[in-house]
Amino acid sequence: MMRQTETWPDLPLGNELARTLARLHGELPLSVLQALQLLCAALNEGHVCLDLGTVAGSRIGDVSLPKRDKWQAALASHPAIGMPGQFRPLTLDAAGRLYLTRYWLYEQQLAKRLLALAAAPPEVVDTEQLRQLLHALFAGSQQQPDWQQAAAACAVLQRLSVISGGPGTGKTSTVVRLLAALQQMHQGRLVIRLAAPTGKAAARMSESIRAAKPGLQLADEIAASIPESASTLHRLLGSKPDSAAFRHHAGNPLALDVLVVDEASMIDLALMTKLTDALPPHARLILLGDKDQLDSVEAGAVFGQLCALRAYSAAFTSQMAAATGIVLPVSEAASPVGSAVMLLQHSYRFDANSGIGELARLANAGDGVAALMLCRSGNFSDIQLQDARLAQYKPALLQRIEQGFAAYWQAIRSGDAAAAFAAFGHFRLLAAHRDGEGGVHWLNSAIEQRWAQRGWLNQRAPWYAGKPVMIAENDYGLGLFNGDIGLTLWQQSKLMVAFEGEGGTLRWFNPARLPRHDTAYAMTVHKSQGSEFATVALVLPDDKTPLLTRNLIYTGITRAKQKAEIWGPANVLRQAIEDAPLRYSGLVDVLAGM
């Protein structure tokens, strides 16, 4: 069911849309007004459409909604609402899904492009050559079956591949090896581009691939043909100021043969549609991500929905067996896209002795009771639950924060920028919300008050040595991107903000030149995607909220490499883990031909 509040939603977008339609078609019936407001509320929550069946006949606040059949008939009869393909402002399909028509078009266009990629294999592959290459590239693997090798073979055998894996499952090493296999089979002639949704994710992808290449002992020309620099999707597509359109599209496609996109779970429906539209007809698309992480901020959950279609046809399993010796289970695929999905299932970071790994598994399984038992067992030193409300644990949390940032402040006082960045990456506060008690703004303010009490900063000064900031919007002129972290230090008697560049270099900026930014002692779990820290302190609100789902818990705790601390009531943690996020759309049905 759509996550409704106890009160009727009153949203500016819904009100403006209602006024526009009223000018075109006269006064709107109550049934249409209700549907418009709920549709806009659904879009705010990340749904692509309003599924009438989830809310019909229910009561929201003081509003009683019509029964489904009556409501659907009333909507279908209004001139502003059309059937699929009629191209009216809103589209109502036979399943009772109400769309803003542009979102219905996005779904149709994306499905058409993905099905074309899945149905059109590339040139004939020399199976024996591929088998030898993969066995050499993945020599030493002890996993049975070797899902990394299977994922690499999938990317060579098909034009679409979707590779999902949690932290430490080897997504980067898999990608480097599959790109090496592709280039060796094409004599290094393929044009490969790397991209990610945010600047931070792009930078991390670049660093990971750069670090992984030397271990493969590739021929110089093959190594050189594998790129090391990733860009943001907006830069790749050619964003235009004050426009949702891009320079690259079907009429002006990207100049590439292979596109690899990391952190694909963060890509919303509109952007994924525009990305696939800009691919040349012959291109391969490789999507990497973690299906269990948070979905995109905007409407859609494309990556997770693609992963849900995983099923291997007899023809594909035969190809896979010939190319790798790996025997995959044959099942009746709902969509041709199903054979493109590979799940990396072995974590090299979280083994059987890892509390983080076990808690992540239980979170994904929705087993809140077992998760609490695990946290309370004391069997694992890498997870900790502070079961209390904020008012009770606030003093202990502030003390823990001071301890967590102690090495950082020591580096700041010494003026050692490199040491400051290393120390700042050791400990991070994560929160579910930006606003309210226990949210990001509250935490950052409480921390700065604590530092002021220690005499480490003047709260009345907007800038001080040690202030960390996170960039909130892309600035291509400065080369600063959404998610980039900067640290404020004295540089030649002036306060400057340093950002890490390639090869360990630092880039210095006057604070006045920075694009929109936020203080970054704490960040939302959403903003933490694509980052890793030695220790994470995840602060939960005192009460369950719609944002607090198992995906958020999973994403938060798996940002930690060594220790995950959870601060908040145990019942809130349990409720969050038991709450499975669901985003309504028709994409899966379209891909399945339904």
N, C-alpha and C positions, 0 to 999 in steps of 0.2 A: 504494500500500500504506500501511496505517496506520503512522505513524512510531513504531515500537517501539524501546525500548532493548534492550541486549544481555541484560538480566535481566528476569525475569518481574515484571510490575507487581503491587504489593501495596498497594492503595489502601483507605483507610478506608471510602469510600462503597461499594465493591464488597464489602468484608467485612460491613458493616452490612446491605446489601441481601441478601446470602446468608443471614445469620442470620435476618432477617425472613421470608424465603421458607421457610427450614427450619422455623420455628415453625408456618407455615401448612400446609406440604406434606410435612413429614418430611425426612430427610436427602437432600441434593441430589446427583444424579449428577455425576461429574467433568466431563462434557461441559458441564453447565449452569454449574458453578462456574467453569470456564475462560471461558465466554462472558460471564458476569457481570463478571469482573475485566477482561476485554478491552474490554467495552462501556464500563465506567467510565473506563478509560484513554483510549478514543476520545473520550468526552465531555470529558475534561480537555484533549485536544488540539484541541478545537473541532469535532469531527465530531458530527453529529446522531445517528448510528447506528453500529453495527458491521457492516461489510460482510464477511460470512463468507468470501466468495471471495478477499479480500485476504490472509487469514491462514491459512485452512484448509490443512492438510497441511504447514505450516511448523514450524520449531523456534525457540522463544524461550527463551534460556538453556538450562536442562535440561529444558524442557517441550516435548513433541511434541504437536502439535494434530491432531485427527481430519481425515480427508478430508471435503470439503465435503458430499457427499451424505449420508454417514453422520451427520455432525455436525448437519446441518439436520434430518434425520429424528428424531434424538434430542431436539433442542430442541422440535420441533413436537409431540412426544408428551407433553411435561411439562405438568402442569396450570397452572403459573404463566405459561406462554407461550401466547398465542393468535394466531390469524390476525387480520388487519385487521378491526376492527369487533366483535371478541369482548370487548374491554375487560378483558383480564387485565393483571396487573402489567407484563408485557413483551409486545411485539408482534413477530412474525416474518412478513415479507411474502414473496411468491412469489419475489422476486429475491434472497432470502437476506440481507436487511437486518434486523438485530435492534435494536429500539428499547426504551427506556423508553416505556411507552405514552403518557405525557403529551407526549413529543416527537413521536410519530407523530401525535397529535391536533393539535399545533401545525402540523405540515406540512399536514395535510388542511384545517384551518380557514383557514390563510393562503392556500393555493392556491385554495380556494373563493372567498375574498374578492377576490383579485387577478383571477381569471377573471371574476367578476361586474363588477368595475371595467372590465376590458378589453372586455367584451362589450356594455356598456351605454353607448352614446355619449350625451352631453348633448343639450340641446335643439338644434333645427336652427340651424345657423350661416349667417349671411349671408356667403357666400364672398367676394363682391366687397368688402364692408366690411372683412373680415379681411385681404384682400390689400392694400388701401390702407393699413390701419393698420400692418401688418408692414413694408411697403416704406418707410413714413415712419419707423418706429421703428428700422429697421436700415439707413437710408440711409447710403451711404458705404462699406458693406462691400465688400471686394474679393475675398472668398473665394468660390470656385466648386467645389462647391456651398456655399451659406451654411448651414452646419450649425447655427449659432445661431438663424437664422430658422426653420429646419426644426424645431428643438426647441421654439421658441415656438409654432409652428403646431400641433405635436403636442399640446401642453398645452391648447390651445384646443379642438381637434377631439375630444379623448378625455378620459375621466375619469381615466385612469392615464397618467403619463409618467415615464420613468426616464431621467435625463440624466447621462451620465458624461463626465468630461473631466479631463485632468491639470492641473497648476498652470499658470495663465496662459492657459487656453483660453476664458475668458470665461463661466464658469458664473453668476457673480453678475450680470453685465450682461445675460445672457440672461434670467435670472429676473425682473429688474426690468422688462425690456421685455415679457415675456409677461404679467406681472401688470398692466402698464399696458394691454395689448391687451384682456385679460379685463375689466378695469374699464371701459374705454371702451365695450365691447360690452354692458355691463350697467349703464351709467350710474352707475358707482361704488357699486353697491349690494351687491356681494359682500363677505362676511365672510371675510377672509383671515387665517390664522395662520401664523407662522414658528416653526420648532423645529429643534433639533439634539440629538444624544445627550449632549453635555457642556456645562457652563457656558461653558467656553472657546470651543467651537465656536459656541454660541449668540451669545456676545458678538461674535465675529469676524463672524458673519453679519449681525448688527445694524449693525455699523460699515460693512461693505461695502455694504449696501443704502442706508444713510444717505448714503454718499459717492457712490453711483451715480445717485441720483434727480435731483439738480440738473442733470446733463448732458443730460437728456432733454427739457427744456423742455415739461413737461406742464402742462395746465390745473391750476389750484390744487386744484380739487375731486378730480381724478383723482390728483394727487400725494398729497393728504391721505388718499386711500382705500387707498394702498399702505402697509402697516405697516412700521415701522422697528425694532420690538422683537421679538426672538426669545426663546423660553423653552426650557428643557430639556424633553425628552420626558417625563420623570418629573413635572415640574411641570405640563405641559400635560395629562397624563392624570390627574393628581391622585393622587400616591403616598400610601400609607397607612403609618404607622409600623409596623415589624415585620410587614409583609405584602407578599406578591408581587402582590396584587390592586390595582386602581386604581379610583378613583371613577367614571371614565368607561369605559363598555363598551357592548355592543350595546343593553342595556336603558337606558342613560343616556348617549347619544352626545354627542360634542363639538358645540358650537354654532358651526358654521363651514360655509362653502361651498367653501373651497380651503385645503388644507394643504400647505405647502412644508417639506420636511425636508432639511436640509443634512447633509453627512458621513454619508450613509446607509450607506456600507460598514461603519461601526462598529456598526450595529444588529444584534443577534443574533436568532435565530429566534423566541424567546419574546417579546421586546419588539416585534418587527415584527408578530407575530400579534395582540398586544394593541392595538397602534396601529391596525391596519386594522379590528379589531373595533369600535373606538370611533368610527369614522367614520359620520356619518349617511348614509343611502342615496343622497342626491343629490350628495355631496361629490366634488371632484376631489382626487387625491393626486399630488403632484409630488415625486419622490425625486431628490436631487442627490448626486453623489459621484464618486469616482475608482475604477473597477473594479480598477485595478492596485495600489491601496494595500492595506495589511494588512486582513485580515478582522477581524470582531469578536473581542473577547477571549473571550466566551462562545460556546456552540455555535451553529454556523450560518454561512453565507456568502451570505445572501439577495441582497444587491445584486449581487455578482459573478455569481451564478447567473441572475438576471434578465437581466443584460447579455449573458450567453452565449446567450440565446434570440433575440437580435436577428435579425429577418427581416421583410420588409415585404410584406403581402398586396397583391393587385391593387387591391382596393377602397380601401385606405389610400393607396397611391401615387397613385391617381386624385384623392382628396381633397387630398393634399399638392400635387399639380401645380396644381390649380384654385386653391388658397389662396395659393400662393407662387411658382408657376412652376418649382419645384424638382422634378426628375425623379429619383425614387429607384429603385434596382434592385428588381425584383420577384423574390421567391423563395418557395419553399414553406415557409411558417412552421410550425414544430413546435408552436407554441402561439399563441393570440390575443394573449398578452402580448408577443410578439416585435415587433409594430408599435408598441408603446409605448416602445421603447428607442431613444435617440438618443445618438450618440457625438460629442462636440466634438473635432475632430481637428487644429485649428490652434492652436499655442501662440504667444501674443503675447509671452511672456517668454523662451522658449528657442527661438531661431532656428537657422539652419544654422551659425552661428558659435559656438554654445553647446556646450561640452563636456558640461555637465550634461544638456542635452537629448538629446544623442547617446548618452551613457552610459545615461540612462533608457530610451531606445529599445532599446538592446542588452540591457539587463537584462530588459525585458519580453519580448524575443524569446528569452531564454534563451541568448544567445550569449556565454558566459563568456570564450572565447578572444579574440574580437574586443573585448570590454570591456577585457581586460588590455592588448591592443595599443593601444587608444585611450588608456588611462591612462599608458602608457609612452611614447607618441609625442612628448609635449612640444608638441603642436599647439594645445593649449587651456590657457589660463591659469586657467580657472575650475574645473578638476579637478586633484586631486593624490593620488597613492597613495604612502604610506609603507610599503613592502614589508618588513616585519620582524615579529618576535614582540615581545610586550609588554616582556620583560626588556631587549630591545635598544633599543626606542624610548622607553621610559619617561622618561628624562631629557629627551629632545627634546620629548616630548608635554607634560610639565609646563612646560617653557619656553614652548611654544606657547600653552598655556592661560593662563599669566601674561600673555603678550603680548595674547591675545584679550580678556582681562578688564581690561586696563590702563585703558582709558577708563572702564569701570564703576567701578573703585576710585577713580579721580580724582574722579568725580561723587559717590561716597559720602563721600569725605573733605571735599568742599566742602559736603555737606549738600543738594545740589540733587536733589530727588526726581525731577523731570521728566527731567533729564539722565541720572539713574541708570537709569530705565526705558528710555530711548532707547538707552543704551549696552548694557544687558543684552540687548536684543533683537538686537544686532549679531552676537553670537557665541554658539554653543551647542554643547555636547557631547552626542552621542547614543550610546547603547549598545544592543546587542541584548538584553542580560540585565540583571536587577536585581542578581543575586548573582554571586559569584565574581570572580576577577581580571579587570579590564577591564570589570566590570559597573558599574551606576549607583552602588551603595553604595561600592564600592571607589574609583571615580573621585571621588565627593564627599569621601570621607575623605582621599584623597591630596591633593586640592586644599586642604582645610582645614589639613592638615599643612604644606603649602607656605606658606599665608598666615601660619600661626603662626610659621614660621621667619623670615618677613619682619617679624614683629612687628605684623601687622595685626589679629590677634585672639588671645584667650586660649582655647585649646582646652578648658579646664576649664569655661568659661562656656557654658551652653547657647545663649545669644543674644548676638549682637554686631552692630554696625553693618556692614551689607553682606551679612548672611546672607539668601540668597534661599530662598523656600519655595514648594512647589507643594501646593495643597490636594488631598487624596486622597479626600474624600467630600463630598457636598452638604450644606450647612447653609442651609436656606431662611430660617431666622430671621435669620441674619447676612447673607444674600445672597452667600454664598461657595460656589463650586461646584467639583467635581472638575476639575482642570486649571488653575484660576486661579493666577497667579503673584503672590507678594507679596515686597516688599523691605523689609528691616529698616533703619531709620534713626533717628537721634535726633530726637525731637519734644518740645519743651518739657522738656528735660533727662531724658526717658524714652525707652527703646528701644520703638519702635512699628513695626508692620508695615503698610506701605502697599500698597493694591491700586488699580489703575486703574479708575475709574468712567466713566460716560458723559461725553462732551464734554471729555475730558482732565482731569476732576476726580480727586482722590485720596480714598480711604476709608482711615481709620487704625484699627487694631485693636491692643489689648493682646495680646501673644503668648500669654498664658494663655487667651484666649478662642477661639483658633483651633481649628477642627475638625482631625481627623487630617491630617498633612502630612508632606512629605519635603523635605530639602535639595535644591536645584534647580540647582546648577551644571551637573549632568548629568541627563539624563532618558532613559527608554527611547524607542525609535523609536515604539512604540505610543502613548506619552503625547504625542509630538510631533505626531500627526496633527491637522490643523486649524490648525497654527502655521507661521510662516515666519520665517526669520532671514537676515541678510545672509550670514553664513558659518556653515557646519556642519562640525564635526569628528566623523565617524562612526568609533567605535572598535569593531573587530571582535575576537572572541575568537581565541585562538591556534589553535583547532581548530574544525572545522565542527560545528555543533549543529543539532538539528531545527528550532529557531526561526529559524535563519538561512536564509532563502529569498530568491528574487528579489524578492518583494513587499516584504520588509524593506529590501533594498538600494535599491530604487526609492523607497520612501517616505522613507528617510533622506536620500538625496542630493537629492530634490526639495523638501525643507524649505529648501534653500539658494536664495537669490535671486541671489547673486553668486559664491560659491565653495563647492565641496564638497571636503573633505579626507577621505580614507579612510586610517585607520591600522590596519594589520594585514597578515597574510601574503597574498600575491597568490593562492596556491592556495585559501585560504579564500574570498576574494572570488569566484574563478571557480566554485568548488563551490556557493556560495550562489546565484549567478546561474543556474546550470544546474539548480537544485532548484526545480521547479514545485510550489507549494503546492496541495494538493487536500483538500477537505473533503467527506466522504461524507454524502450525504443522498438522499432520494427526491423532493425538491421539484421538480426539473426534470422528472422522469418524470410526476409528478402534474399539473403544468401542461401537459404535452404530451399528457395523456390516455392514458398508457401504463400 
